[in-house]
């Protein structure tokens, strides 16, 4: 029997469910505060959505590849008395992304203000004055929305009332596309300046204009990639936990959060094993956590009906492939935007219809780090936003045909002869998000970051109903993306109680 099997800990005990960025960051911060912490992970290695696949010499990051706000990561190493640079080699991207349209036009999105003005002028010189005004709006949103509010836990209605003046100043009721359209007339520039919410699961035509802050965040801190892949960050954070004496238990899927008289008492694992704790922090999808891990009789707020009624982010179809040649003309990050923009997003987010066309994100990490593939080879993944499982698509039947259509598109546009060079290939579908990552409806980012599903309206960092239950990660406040989930762990510090002396446990 391990210590965590005992119902009588020496001090307050926390179980963290999940080893995504949010769960690992929360575990580090809580261990630093003196809590006895154990981290549980369903899979065989850490990362969650940031899992790493190693296949025949190729290294594939499963999910997050765009690193912004590196100071939030550096904070964790500093808290542990370490230097992040001793473990992590971050490389600044230039350009941040290359955006390619179907007509062949290319926008090189960078952090260099002179280069950015030249790129805007290349598409529409008349939009340069509007671009300058847009930058000012983005900076305002960054200051009010990110610096002031991202790590504030919206647990009380008064927290929302205090934020209202800032929300009004940011015109938060507008969509990001409405904001962009006010300053740009060129339709392609409107896409370039508004696509960012897709990186965190939001429809640019629906999510709040507050997300203009991403533009300013990137300009201020840059877009980085990690030598060794994003998984190197996950391994570095796990190493910090090991140095703090915190263990990660793998192959430990949580089937139930145990509650007695409205108070968390621990968890029951899929193998029937019961682990005791007076606090549980879930880095799992919040809708999944409430719907499937917490008995409904304890949920007055997040009822089954409310969970089902929520608007959820899109899902993703990801094709991972390795090739026995290199494509040096392809940058690290490339966006391939199709002919349709608003109507395609309507199909994905509102109609839940799997269209025949698509827009894609093409990731070639070997552009920066050749070690991620065998010598002379390239590692890729290509990501297509698709509807979540309300689409009714049987992905077991449709996966190969959809993958083939993406391959044909890439062969016609940027990767000539692709099919004859592929040596490694596998896919992830919305069904995998549900079955492997336990995401409600297979949605890749939890609740869509609409205005009325953000801040106070989003699942709180401290449970509205259950004492001792806390939330971190993409589906709680402030939302998805690495800066968002790391900020959720900071917000947790303001709501989790300070350590108390040992008390009696009557479980």
N, C-alpha and C positions, 0 to 999 in steps of 0.2 A: 504494500500500500504506500502510495506517495503522499506527500504532505497535502496536496490539493484534494485527495480523496477524503481527508479528515474534515469533519464538520466544525472543528475547533481550531481555527488559525491563531497564530501568535499576534497577528495584526490584521487590519482590514485587507481583505483579499479581493482582487479584481480578475475576472476572466475576460479576455478580449477575444471576440469571435472574428477571425479573418485576418489575413496578413497582407492586405492591400496597403497602399501608402498611408491611408488614414489609420488603419489598425496598428501598424508598426509605429507610426508617429505618436499615437495615443499611448501605446505601451511604454515607449521611451519616456514620455513626459510624466506618466504616472509612476513609473519606477523611480525616476529622479525625485519625485515628491515623497518617496518612502513606502509606496504601496507594494504589497506582495502581488506580483503580476504573473499570470500564465496566459499564453497566447495559443489559441486553437485554430488549426487550419485543416480544411477538408481535403486538400490536395497533398501531393507528395513533396512539395517545395513551396517557398513563399511567393507572394506577389498578387494572388487573386487575378484581377484583370491584367496585371503586370507580370504574369507568369512568363517563364522563358522555356522555349522548346529547343532542344539540341538534337539535330538529326544529321548524321553522316557528314559531320564537319561544318554544317551550317548552324548559326545561332539566330533564332527568330524571337524577337520580343513579341509577346502575344498582343499587347495593347498599347499603352501610352508610350509615345516616342518623342513628344514635343515638350521640352523642359523649359519652363519659364519661372520667374521669381525664385532663382536659386537661393536667395537669402533665407527662405523658409526651410530649406534643407540644411543650410549651414547652421541655422539655429540649433538643430538637433545634435549635430556634432559638438557645437560649443557647449550645450547643456551637459554633455558627457565628458567635457574637458579634452575634446579631441579637435583636430583640424580636418575638415572634409577633404581638403586637397591631398591629404595623406592616403585617402582611400579612393577618391573619385577624381577622374580627369574629365572635366566638362569642356566642350569645344563650342565656341560661338559659331552659329550658322550664318553664312552670307552667300546667297540670300537666305532669309528665313524660310521662304517657300518660293517655288516657281509655280505660277498659276497659268495654266494653258487652256485656251478656249478651243472649241471645235473648228473654228476657222483658222487655227494655227497661230493666232496672236498670243504672245506670252507677256505676262506681267511678273517681273522679278521683285517680290515683296521683301524689303530689307529694312534694317534699322537705321540706315544712313539717310538723313533728311534730304540731302542733295540728290542722291540716287532716286529716292522715292518721288520727289517732285518731277524728275526727268521721266520716270515711269508713268506718272499721271499725265504729263504733257504728251507722251507718246500716244496715249489713247484719246485724250481730249484736253488741249491747252485751255479751253474755256472753263474747265472745272478746277483749275489751280486755285483761284480764290476760295471756292467752296471747300477744297481740301484743307486749306489753312484754317477755316472756320470749324471744320469737322475735327481737326486735331485739338482745338481748344475744348470742344465738347467732350471728346474722349478723355482729355486730361482732367476735366471736371468730374467725370464719372469715376475715373480712377481714384481721385482724392476722396470723393464722398462715398463711393460704393465699395471700394476695396480697402483703402487705408483706414477709413473710419468705421466700416461696418462688417468686414469679412470675418473677423474673429470675435464679433459680439454675438453672444448666444441669445437669440430672440426667444426667450422663455416666458416672458410676460407681455401682456397686451401693451403695457406702458412702454416697452422697448420699441414696439412698432410706432407708437405715437411720437416717441422721441426722434425716430428716423424719418417721419413724414416730411419735415421741411427739406431734408436732403433729397427725398424721393421726388418732391415737387420740383426742386431745382434741376434735377436730372430728367424731368418729363418722363418719369418711369412708366406712365401709362401708354406711351408710344412704343412701337416695335423698333428693333434695331434697324430694320429695313426702312421704316418711315423716317427715322433720323438720317440715315445715309442718303435717302432720296431727296431730302431737303437741301443737301449740299452738292449732290452730283446729278448731272443730267445723263451722262453716258451710261447705258445699261450694263456694259461690262464692268465699268468702274464700280457701279452699284453692287455688283456681285463680289468683286474683290474686297470691298470695304465692309461687307455685311455677312460673309460666310462663316466668320469665327464661331458663332454660337453652335454651329454644327459639330465643332470639336468637343462640346460639352453636352450634346444631346438636345439642342434646341433648334426650333424652326425660326430662321431670321425674320419671318413674317409674323411671328407670334410672340417671341420672347421680348422681354423688356429692353428698352434702349440703354438701360444701365450697362449692358454688356459691351457697349462701346469701350468700356474700361480695358478690355483685352488688348485693343490697339495700343493704348497708352502703356499698359503693363509690358507689352513686348518691346516697345520702343525704349522704355526706361531700363529694362533688365536684360533684354535680348532673348533670343530663342537659342537654346543649347541642345546639344546631344552629348551622350555619355560614351566615352571609349569603353568598349566591352558591352555596349547596349544598356538600355534602361534597367535591365535586370541587375546591373552592377550597383545601382542605387539601392535596390531591394536587398541585395546581399550585404551592402555596407550598413544598412539600417539593422538587419538581423545581427550583424557583428556587434553593433552598439548594444543591442539587447543582451547578447551573450556576455559582454563585458559588464553589464549591470546585474548579471545573474538571473536573467529572465529567459526561460526556456520556451521554445515553440514546439508544440505537439502536433505532428503531422498525422494525416489519415484520421482526423478527429472531427468528423462532421457533427454539428450540434443539431439534434432533433427536437429539443424542447428547452425553453428557458423555464426553470422551476420557480414557482412563486407560492408564497404562503402569506395569507392575510395582506395581500397587496405589496409584499416585499420580496425582492429577488432572493433566492436561496442557492442558486447555482444553475447548472445545466445538466441535461441528460444527453449522452452521445448516441449516435446511431447504433453502436454496439451494446447499448443498454447501460453503459458505465455512467454513474452519477458523480459529478464533480461539484464541490461546494464553494460558494463565494457569496459575499454580501453585496457585490456590485458586478454587473455585467455590462461591458461596452461592446455593442454590435457594430462591426465594420461591414457586416453583410448588408445586402439591399434592405432598406427600411420596410418596404411593403412586404417583402418576403418574411422579414423578421416578425412583423406584427401578425401577418396572415397565417403563417405556418409554425412559428416557434412560440407564440404566446397564446394561451387559451383565451378565446373570445370573451369569456366571462370577466376577465380582468381589463378589457378594453372598452371603455366608454367613449373614447375619442376616436381611435383608429379602428373603427368597426369594419367588419368584412364589406359592408355596403360602401362605406367611404373609400376603402382601399380600391374596390372595383371601379368606383366612379371617377377615380383620378385620371388625369391625362398624363400618359407616360411617354418617355422619349422614344425615338426610333431605335431600331436595333441595327446590327451591322452584319454584313457578310464579308468575311476576310479570307482571302486566298494567300497562303504562304507558299513561296516557291523559291528554289535555288536553281541557278543556271550555270552551265559549264562554259561561260564566256563572261565578259564584262561589257557594260553599257556606259562608258565614261561620260556620255553626253547627258545622262540622267542625274539630276541633283539628289541630295539626301531626301528632301521633301518636295513632292510635286502634287499639285491639285489639277485634275483634269475635269473641267466643267463642261457638261453637255449643253445641247441647244436649249433645253428647257430648264428654267430655274423655279419660279413660283409654282407652276403647275406640277412639276416633279415633286416638290416638297409637299404640295397638297396631297398628292397620291400617297406619299410616305406617311405623313403625320396625321392627316385628317380622314382620308379614304381608306387607309391601311391596305393599299393596293400595290402589289409588286409589279412595277412597270417593266417594259422591255428595255428601256433606256436607263441611263444612270450617270451620275457624276462620281468621280473616284479620287481617293487619296493614294498615291503611289509612294511607298517608302523604300528607299535604297540605302540602308545604313552602311554598306560597304563603300559608299562614296566618301565616307569619313574614316571608317575603320575596316580596312581590308581583312583583318583577322576574323571577322564574323562569317567568313566563307573560306572554303579551300582556295589555295593559291590559283589565281587566274579566273575565279568564279565570282558571282554576285549573289547576294542575299536580298530578297524582296518580300514585301507583302503589299497587297493592294486591297483597299477597304472601300466597300460600297454601302452607303446608308440605305437601309431597307426598312419596311414596316416591322413592328414587333409582331408577336404571334397572333394578335387579333386578325391578322390578314388571312388566317386559315391555311397558309401555304404549308404543304407537307415537304419539309426541307430534305428529308431523306430521298424523296423522289426528284426534287428540283435542283439539288445542289450541283450536280455535275453539268447540267445544261446551263445553269446560271454562270458557273465558273467558266465554261467554254465560251459563252458570249462575252465575258470580260476579257478572256485571252484573245479572242478575235479582234476586239476593239483595240487592245494594246498593240497587237501586231500591226494593225492598220495605222496607228498613230505614232507611238514612241518606242516600241520594242519590236522592230522588224525581225521576223524569223523566230520569235519567242518559242513557239511550240517545239522546235527541233532541238532546243538547248536545255529544256527543263529536265533536271535530274532529281529534284525533290519537290513534292507537292502535297499539300493537305489544306483543308478548309475549316473555318469556324462559322456557324450559322446561328440565327436567333434561337434555334432549339438548343444549341450548345450553351448559349447564355443562360437559358433556363435550367438545363439539366446539370451542367458542369459548374456554373458560377452562381446558380440559385438566384437568378434575376427574375422578378415578377414579370410575367408575360414575355420574357426574353428581351425586355427593354435593356439597352446597354448602359443607360445612365440613370435609371430610376425615374422618378417623376420629372416631367419636362419642366425646365426652369421658367415657367410663365410667372407673371407678376403675382397672381393669386396662388402660386405654389412655390413662393420664395420667402425667405426671411421668416417672419412669424408664422406664415401659412404653410411652411415646409415642416416635415417631421422635426421636432425639436431635438437639440443635442441631449436634453434630459427628458425622459419619457413623461408625457402628459398624464399618464395613468399609474405607472408602476414605480414604486420606490426602489432605487438602486439600479435602474436600467437606463443606459445612455447610448447615444448614437454618434457615430462618426462616419465619414465617407461621402461618396458622391450623392447619395439620396437623402442626406440631411442638410442642414444649413452649414456653409453657404452654397454648396453644390459641387458639380463635377469638375474635372480637370485637376492636375496635380496641385496647383495653388489652392484650389477650393478644398480638396480633401485634407491637405496639410493644415489649412486654416480651421477646419472643423475640429482637429485635434487641439488647436490652441483655444478654440471656443470652449472645448470640454473642460479646460482647466478652471474656467470661471464658474462652472456649475457643479463640478464634483466636489463633495465636501472635503474639508481638511481631515487629516488622520485623527482618529480618536483612540483612546486607550482600549486595550482588549476588553471585549464584552462577552457575555454568555451567548451561545448559539443554541437555540432550541429547535432544530430542524426535524 
